[in-house]
Amino acid sequence: MALAKNRVLFIQTGGSIDKDYPNVIKSYEFEIGEPAARRILERINLNFEYDIITVLRKDSLDITDADRQKIYVACATSASDKIIITHGTDTMVQTGLVLAEIKEKLIVLTGAAKPEKLYDSDAAFNLGVAVGALNVLSRGVFIAMSGVIYPVNKVEKDPETCKFVEIENIN
């Protein structure tokens, strides 16, 4: 997919950030809706151009190696050299490590603890931090969560606190 080089590419893969709960009686079901990034970005007077594509609409626990390859191909073949991926937080590090093979681009993965559609969601804040990272980093793969930017090979999600924490270099 060829997109303009100077545009930021946002890739939707799913996760809590994009979750929506349909109005179905006696149901705990959720669905992955339209990209939260689109709703967030439309509320802002931006000073850059962007494109949004959907590669997946899955909870990150359901993302397979084949799905990660689809994300990889979307990033590797895009003309854009600045990419933000919205992704579920449980496996975004695994996806990021696959994308780390792409050396000539800046890729930032972000997500949310709560769906963007909820009042107290962290989605807009996390997406804003990811956009800010595009202005100060040059190349590599990073995770943007809770106000911090982490190199993908130096972060993990703490299962007890559900926060991302820096670790020793694992690559």
C-alpha positions as CSV (number, residue, x, y, z in Angstrom):
1,M,0.0,0.0,0.0
2,A,1.6,3.3,-1.1
3,L,0.9,6.3,1.1
4,A,2.4,9.7,1.0
5,K,5.9,9.7,2.5
6,N,5.4,12.7,4.8
7,R,2.2,11.5,6.3
8,V,1.9,9.6,9.5
9,L,0.3,6.1,9.1
10,F,-2.0,4.9,11.9
11,I,-2.6,1.2,11.9
12,Q,-5.5,-0.3,13.8
13,T,-5.1,-3.8,15.1
14,G,-7.7,-3.9,17.9
15,G,-7.4,-4.1,21.6
16,S,-9.2,-2.3,24.4
17,I,-8.5,1.1,22.8
18,D,-11.0,0.2,20.0
19,K,-13.5,-1.9,22.0
20,D,-17.1,-1.2,21.9
21,Y,-19.9,-2.8,23.8
22,P,-23.0,-3.3,21.7
23,N,-26.3,-2.7,23.3
24,V,-27.3,-6.4,23.6
25,I,-29.4,-7.5,26.6
26,K,-27.7,-9.9,29.0
27,S,-24.4,-9.9,27.1
28,Y,-20.8,-9.5,28.2
29,E,-19.7,-9.5,24.6
30,F,-17.6,-6.7,23.0
31,E,-16.6,-6.0,19.5
32,I,-13.7,-4.1,18.0
33,G,-15.2,-1.0,16.5
34,E,-14.0,1.7,14.2
35,P,-10.5,3.1,14.9
36,A,-10.4,5.1,18.1
37,A,-7.5,7.0,16.5
38,R,-9.9,8.5,13.9
39,R,-12.2,9.8,16.6
40,I,-9.4,11.2,18.7
41,L,-7.6,12.9,15.8
42,E,-10.8,14.4,14.4
43,R,-11.2,16.4,17.7
44,I,-7.7,18.0,17.4
45,N,-6.5,20.9,15.2
46,L,-3.6,18.9,13.9
47,N,-0.5,20.2,12.1
48,F,0.3,17.1,10.2
49,E,-1.4,14.8,7.7
50,Y,-2.2,11.2,8.3
51,D,-3.8,8.0,7.0
52,I,-5.5,5.3,9.0
53,I,-5.8,1.7,7.9
54,T,-7.2,-1.4,9.7
55,V,-5.0,-4.5,9.5
56,L,-6.8,-6.4,12.3
57,R,-9.7,-6.1,14.7
58,K,-8.7,-8.5,17.5
59,D,-8.1,-8.5,21.2
60,S,-4.4,-8.8,21.5
61,L,-4.6,-12.2,23.3
62,D,-6.1,-13.5,20.0
63,I,-3.4,-12.2,17.7
64,T,-1.4,-15.0,16.1
65,D,2.1,-15.1,14.5
66,A,0.4,-14.9,11.1
67,D,-1.4,-11.8,12.3
68,R,1.9,-10.3,13.4
69,Q,3.2,-11.0,9.9
70,K,0.3,-9.0,8.4
71,I,1.2,-6.1,10.7
72,Y,4.8,-6.4,9.7
73,V,4.0,-6.4,6.0
74,A,1.7,-3.3,6.4
75,C,4.6,-1.5,8.1
76,A,7.4,-2.7,5.8
77,T,5.6,-1.9,2.6
78,S,4.1,1.5,3.6
79,A,5.7,4.5,2.1
80,S,5.3,6.3,5.4
81,D,8.4,6.2,7.7
82,K,6.4,7.2,10.8
83,I,3.8,4.7,12.0
84,I,1.6,4.5,15.1
85,I,-0.1,1.2,15.8
86,T,-3.0,0.9,18.1
87,H,-2.8,-2.5,19.8
88,G,-4.0,-4.4,22.8
89,T,-1.6,-4.0,25.7
90,D,-1.3,-7.7,26.6
91,T,0.8,-8.7,23.6
92,M,2.0,-5.4,22.1
93,V,5.6,-6.1,23.1
94,Q,5.5,-9.4,21.2
95,T,4.3,-7.6,18.1
96,G,6.8,-4.8,18.6
97,L,9.7,-7.3,18.8
98,V,8.6,-8.8,15.4
99,L,8.5,-5.2,13.9
100,A,12.0,-4.5,15.3
101,E,13.4,-6.1,12.2
102,I,12.2,-3.0,10.3
103,K,15.2,-0.7,10.7
104,E,14.5,2.3,8.4
105,K,11.2,3.4,10.1
106,L,9.9,4.8,13.4
107,I,7.1,2.7,14.7
108,V,5.3,3.4,18.0
109,L,2.8,1.0,19.5
110,T,0.2,2.3,21.9
111,G,-3.1,1.2,23.4
112,A,-5.3,1.8,26.4
113,A,-6.4,0.2,29.6
114,K,-9.9,1.2,28.9
115,P,-11.8,1.7,25.6
116,E,-11.6,5.2,24.1
117,K,-15.3,5.4,24.2
118,L,-15.3,5.4,28.0
119,Y,-15.1,8.8,29.8
120,D,-12.1,7.9,31.9
121,S,-10.1,6.2,29.2
122,D,-6.4,6.8,28.8
123,A,-6.7,6.3,25.0
124,A,-6.4,9.9,23.9
125,F,-3.5,10.6,26.3
126,N,-1.5,7.5,25.1
127,L,-2.1,8.3,21.5
128,G,-0.9,11.9,22.1
129,V,2.3,10.6,23.7
130,A,2.8,8.4,20.7
131,V,2.4,11.3,18.3
132,G,4.8,13.4,20.4
133,A,7.3,10.6,20.2
134,L,7.3,10.9,16.4
135,N,8.7,14.4,16.8
136,V,11.7,13.5,18.9
137,L,12.7,9.9,17.9
138,S,14.2,9.0,14.5
139,R,14.2,5.2,14.0
140,G,13.2,2.1,15.9
141,V,10.2,0.5,17.6
142,F,8.8,1.9,20.8
143,I,5.9,1.4,23.2
144,A,4.1,4.6,24.4
145,M,2.0,3.9,27.5
146,S,1.1,6.0,30.5
147,G,3.2,9.0,29.6
148,V,6.5,7.0,29.0
149,I,8.2,5.9,25.8
150,Y,10.0,2.6,26.0
151,P,12.3,0.9,23.5
152,V,10.4,-2.3,22.6
153,N,13.4,-4.5,23.7
154,K,13.5,-2.9,27.2
155,V,9.9,-3.1,28.4
156,E,7.4,-5.6,29.6
157,K,3.9,-5.4,31.1
158,D,3.8,-6.1,34.8
159,P,0.9,-8.6,35.2
160,E,0.2,-7.5,38.8
161,T,0.0,-3.7,38.2
162,C,-0.9,-3.8,34.5
163,K,1.7,-1.1,34.0
164,F,4.6,-1.2,31.6
165,V,8.0,-1.3,33.2
166,E,11.5,-1.0,31.9
167,I,13.7,-4.1,32.0
168,E,17.3,-4.9,31.1
169,N,18.0,-5.2,27.4
170,I,16.6,-8.6,26.2
171,N,18.0,-8.4,22.7
